[in-house]
Amino acid sequence: MENASRAFVDAVRKSMRQTRAAVGTSTINPNLLTAAERIQYEGYLHHEETNGVILDLAKAGVTIKDIVRRTGYSRGLVRRVLRGQRSDVFRTRESSLELLLPWLDAQWAARHRNGAELWRRLLQQGFRGSLRVVTEWATRRRRVEAVEGGGLNRTPSARTLARLITLARDQLSRSETVLIAATESGVPSLVEAREIIAAFQTMIRNKALADLGPWLELADSSLVAAFGRGVKNDHAAVAAAITSAWSNGQTEGQITKLKLVKRQMYGRGKLDLLEARLAAPA
């Protein structure tokens, strides 16, 4: 199941260029970028130049080994480019203001636009973030309103987009619903990949071994073809996983517990101390 989810995230990464075009974020307005985002954007432009050289050679039928020899780039870099793993403009992560954005939008609409004052009001609601986070948000809003045609549009990261695509529509906000609708209409191959991954998970849960052959044929021509080839190569093991009543869930749970305890010990978790902490007393 976990490998299937990872395969779908990889499929989203491969189609990020099409997704940006579909949701209208393929063009970035540098006037709306913060200093840190501008550095990221300049790095992205350099990455795109590198990506273009590698992709053009790959389209011409040049092997990975020859691309490495001609360009001087590492084999790992070439593989990442061909897998679509170097296409994100921004390193997107969830902001501490994420849950407070509706309240901030309401305050902004009511003309309360002083960043320091908004921060003090947030503190009264239990907010623990810094003043800088709020003032940068207010600065961004002012820049957006000063530029014709709206704000800084950006596509979420591939992992975030994969999560949104697989969520039920009633669990999405209005902006997320618009984003996913544009993505699905502009990149139908992502919808197909989502349905194939969902069919695989259903097949495992229902132990429907008869569906494995048709599923492999369907996956072979989709964005998750690499995952399908992996399943095909391990056909016997996957078939056993579908039909067998046994599970390694207990083993995985014990491994997770062991890793958790080890990390709690801040590097002091050597075998003797781990044994003393985990082993049952004699």
C-alpha positions as CSV (number, residue, x, y, z in Angstrom):
1,M,0.0,0.0,0.0
2,E,2.8,2.4,1.0
3,N,4.7,1.7,-2.3
4,A,1.5,2.4,-4.2
5,S,1.1,5.8,-2.6
6,R,4.8,6.6,-3.4
7,A,4.2,5.6,-7.0
8,F,1.3,8.0,-7.3
9,V,3.5,10.9,-5.8
10,D,6.1,10.0,-8.4
11,A,3.4,10.2,-11.1
12,V,2.4,13.7,-9.9
13,R,6.1,14.8,-10.0
14,K,6.4,13.6,-13.6
15,S,3.4,15.8,-14.6
16,M,4.2,18.9,-12.6
17,R,5.0,20.9,-15.8
18,Q,1.6,20.1,-17.3
19,T,0.0,20.8,-13.9
20,R,1.4,24.3,-13.7
21,A,0.2,25.0,-17.2
22,A,-3.3,23.7,-16.3
23,V,-3.7,25.8,-13.1
24,G,-2.1,28.9,-14.6
25,T,1.1,29.0,-12.5
26,S,3.6,28.4,-15.3
27,T,4.6,32.1,-15.2
28,I,6.1,33.6,-12.1
29,N,6.0,37.4,-11.5
30,P,9.4,38.2,-9.8
31,N,8.0,41.4,-8.4
32,L,5.9,39.3,-6.0
33,L,8.7,37.2,-4.7
34,T,10.4,37.6,-1.3
35,A,14.2,37.6,-1.2
36,A,14.3,33.9,-0.2
37,E,11.8,33.0,-3.0
38,R,13.8,35.0,-5.5
39,I,16.9,32.9,-4.7
40,Q,14.9,29.7,-5.1
41,Y,13.4,31.0,-8.4
42,E,16.8,31.8,-9.8
43,G,18.0,28.3,-8.9
44,Y,14.9,26.9,-10.6
45,L,15.7,28.7,-13.8
46,H,19.2,27.2,-13.7
47,H,17.7,23.7,-13.0
48,E,15.3,24.2,-16.0
49,E,18.2,24.9,-18.3
50,T,20.0,21.8,-17.1
51,N,16.8,19.7,-17.3
52,G,16.2,20.9,-20.9
53,V,19.6,19.7,-22.0
54,I,19.2,16.3,-20.5
55,L,15.6,15.8,-21.7
56,D,16.5,16.9,-25.3
57,L,19.3,14.3,-25.3
58,A,17.0,11.6,-23.9
59,K,14.3,12.4,-26.6
60,A,17.0,11.9,-29.2
61,G,17.6,8.4,-28.0
62,V,20.9,9.0,-26.1
63,T,21.4,6.6,-23.3
64,I,22.0,7.7,-19.7
65,K,25.6,6.7,-19.8
66,D,26.2,8.8,-22.9
67,I,24.3,11.8,-21.4
68,V,26.6,11.6,-18.4
69,R,29.7,11.5,-20.7
70,R,28.5,14.3,-22.9
71,T,27.3,16.8,-20.2
72,G,29.5,15.9,-17.3
73,Y,26.4,15.7,-15.0
74,S,26.3,12.9,-12.5
75,R,24.3,9.7,-13.2
76,G,22.1,10.4,-10.2
77,L,21.2,13.9,-11.5
78,V,20.3,12.6,-14.9
79,R,18.1,9.9,-13.5
80,R,16.3,12.4,-11.3
81,V,15.6,14.7,-14.3
82,L,14.3,11.8,-16.4
83,R,12.0,10.7,-13.5
84,G,10.6,14.3,-13.2
85,Q,12.1,14.8,-9.7
86,R,13.6,18.2,-10.3
87,S,10.7,20.4,-11.5
88,D,9.4,22.1,-8.3
89,V,9.8,25.9,-8.4
90,F,9.4,26.4,-4.6
91,R,10.2,24.0,-1.7
92,T,6.6,24.1,-0.4
93,R,5.9,23.4,3.3
94,E,2.9,24.1,5.5
95,S,3.0,27.5,7.1
96,S,2.2,28.1,10.8
97,L,-0.5,30.4,9.6
98,E,-2.2,27.7,7.5
99,L,-5.2,27.2,9.9
100,L,-5.5,30.9,10.6
101,L,-5.7,32.1,7.0
102,P,-9.5,32.4,7.0
103,W,-9.4,34.7,10.0
104,L,-6.5,36.8,8.5
105,D,-8.5,37.1,5.2
106,A,-11.5,38.3,7.1
107,Q,-9.4,40.9,9.0
108,W,-7.8,42.0,5.8
109,A,-11.2,42.5,4.2
110,A,-12.2,44.6,7.2
111,R,-9.2,46.9,6.5
112,H,-7.2,45.7,9.5
113,R,-3.9,45.6,7.7
114,N,-1.2,46.4,10.2
115,G,1.0,43.3,10.5
116,A,2.1,44.0,14.1
117,E,-1.5,44.6,15.2
118,L,-2.6,41.4,13.5
119,W,0.1,39.5,15.3
120,R,-0.9,40.9,18.7
121,R,-4.5,39.8,18.1
122,L,-3.3,36.3,17.0
123,L,-1.3,36.0,20.3
124,Q,-4.6,36.5,22.2
125,Q,-5.9,33.4,20.3
126,G,-3.0,31.2,21.3
127,F,-0.8,31.8,18.2
128,R,2.8,31.0,19.1
129,G,4.5,32.1,15.9
130,S,6.8,35.1,15.4
131,L,6.0,38.7,14.4
132,R,8.0,38.2,11.2
133,V,5.7,35.5,9.9
134,V,2.6,37.7,10.2
135,T,4.3,40.9,8.8
136,E,5.7,38.9,5.8
137,W,2.2,37.6,5.1
138,A,0.8,41.2,5.3
139,T,3.6,42.4,3.0
140,R,2.8,39.8,0.5
141,R,-0.9,40.7,0.5
142,R,0.1,44.3,-0.2
143,R,2.3,43.3,-3.1
144,V,-0.5,41.2,-4.6
145,E,-2.9,44.1,-4.5
146,A,-0.4,46.4,-6.0
147,V,0.1,44.2,-9.1
148,E,-2.5,44.0,-11.7
149,G,-4.0,40.6,-12.4
150,G,-3.9,39.2,-8.9
151,G,-1.4,37.5,-6.7
152,L,1.5,35.1,-6.7
153,N,0.0,31.9,-7.9
154,R,2.0,28.8,-7.1
155,T,1.5,25.1,-7.5
156,P,1.7,23.0,-4.4
157,S,4.5,20.4,-4.1
158,A,3.9,17.0,-5.7
159,R,3.3,15.4,-2.4
160,T,0.7,17.9,-1.3
161,L,-1.0,17.8,-4.7
162,A,-1.1,14.0,-4.6
163,R,-2.8,14.2,-1.2
164,L,-5.4,16.7,-2.4
165,I,-6.2,14.7,-5.5
166,T,-6.9,11.6,-3.4
167,L,-9.1,13.3,-0.8
168,A,-12.8,13.4,-1.0
169,R,-14.2,16.7,-2.4
170,D,-16.1,17.5,0.8
171,Q,-12.7,17.6,2.7
172,L,-11.2,20.3,0.5
173,S,-11.4,24.0,0.9
174,R,-12.9,26.2,-1.9
175,S,-9.4,27.1,-3.3
176,E,-8.2,23.5,-3.1
177,T,-11.3,22.4,-5.0
178,V,-10.7,24.9,-7.8
179,L,-7.0,23.8,-8.0
180,I,-7.9,20.1,-8.2
181,A,-10.6,20.7,-10.8
182,A,-8.2,22.6,-13.0
183,T,-5.6,19.9,-12.5
184,E,-7.9,17.1,-13.4
185,S,-9.3,18.8,-16.5
186,G,-5.8,19.8,-17.7
187,V,-3.9,16.6,-16.8
188,P,-6.2,13.7,-17.4
189,S,-3.3,11.2,-17.1
190,L,-3.2,12.0,-13.4
191,V,-6.8,11.1,-13.0
192,E,-6.1,7.8,-14.7
193,A,-3.0,7.2,-12.4
194,R,-5.1,7.9,-9.3
195,E,-7.8,5.4,-10.4
196,I,-5.2,2.7,-11.2
197,I,-3.6,3.1,-7.7
198,A,-7.1,3.0,-6.1
199,A,-7.9,-0.2,-8.1
200,F,-4.6,-1.7,-6.8
201,Q,-5.5,-0.9,-3.2
202,T,-9.0,-2.3,-3.6
203,M,-7.6,-5.5,-5.1
204,I,-5.4,-6.0,-2.1
205,R,-8.1,-5.3,0.4
206,N,-10.6,-7.6,-1.4
207,K,-8.0,-10.2,-2.1
208,A,-9.1,-10.3,-5.7
209,L,-6.3,-12.2,-7.4
210,A,-8.2,-12.5,-10.6
211,D,-7.9,-8.7,-11.1
212,L,-4.1,-8.7,-11.0
213,G,-3.6,-9.6,-14.7
214,P,-6.0,-6.9,-16.1
215,W,-4.5,-4.4,-13.6
216,L,-1.0,-5.0,-14.9
217,E,-2.1,-4.4,-18.5
218,L,-3.8,-1.2,-17.4
219,A,-0.8,0.1,-15.4
220,D,1.7,-0.7,-18.2
221,S,0.6,2.4,-20.3
222,S,0.1,4.9,-17.5
223,L,2.1,7.3,-15.3
224,V,2.6,4.5,-12.8
225,A,4.1,2.1,-15.3
226,A,7.3,1.8,-13.2
227,F,5.3,0.6,-10.2
228,G,3.4,-1.8,-12.5
229,R,6.7,-3.3,-13.7
230,G,7.8,-3.7,-10.1
231,V,4.6,-5.6,-9.3
232,K,5.0,-7.7,-12.4
233,N,8.6,-8.6,-11.5
234,D,7.5,-9.7,-8.0
235,H,4.3,-11.4,-9.3
236,A,4.6,-14.4,-7.1
237,A,5.1,-12.3,-3.9
238,V,2.3,-10.0,-4.8
239,A,0.0,-12.9,-5.5
240,A,0.9,-14.4,-2.2
241,A,0.2,-11.1,-0.4
242,I,-3.3,-11.0,-2.0
243,T,-4.2,-14.6,-1.2
244,S,-2.4,-15.2,2.1
245,A,-4.1,-14.5,5.4
246,W,-0.8,-13.8,7.0
247,S,0.6,-10.2,7.5
248,N,3.8,-8.7,8.5
249,G,2.0,-5.8,10.3
250,Q,3.1,-7.1,13.8
251,T,6.7,-7.2,12.7
252,E,6.6,-3.7,11.2
253,G,4.9,-2.4,14.4
254,Q,7.7,-3.8,16.5
255,I,10.3,-2.2,14.2
256,T,8.6,1.1,14.5
257,K,8.5,0.9,18.3
258,L,12.2,0.0,18.4
259,K,13.2,3.0,16.1
260,L,11.1,5.3,18.2
261,V,12.8,4.2,21.5
262,K,16.2,4.5,19.9
263,R,15.6,8.1,18.6
264,Q,14.3,9.1,22.0
265,M,17.7,8.2,23.5
266,Y,19.5,10.9,21.4
267,G,22.3,8.7,20.0
268,R,22.9,6.7,23.1
269,G,20.8,3.8,22.0
270,K,23.5,1.2,21.6
271,L,22.6,-2.5,21.7
272,D,23.2,-3.1,25.4
273,L,21.1,-0.1,26.5
274,L,18.4,-0.9,24.0
275,E,18.2,-4.5,25.3
276,A,18.0,-3.3,28.9
277,R,15.2,-0.9,28.0
278,L,13.2,-3.2,25.7
279,A,13.8,-6.7,26.9
280,A,11.4,-8.2,29.4
281,P,12.9,-8.5,33.0
282,A,14.0,-12.0,33.8
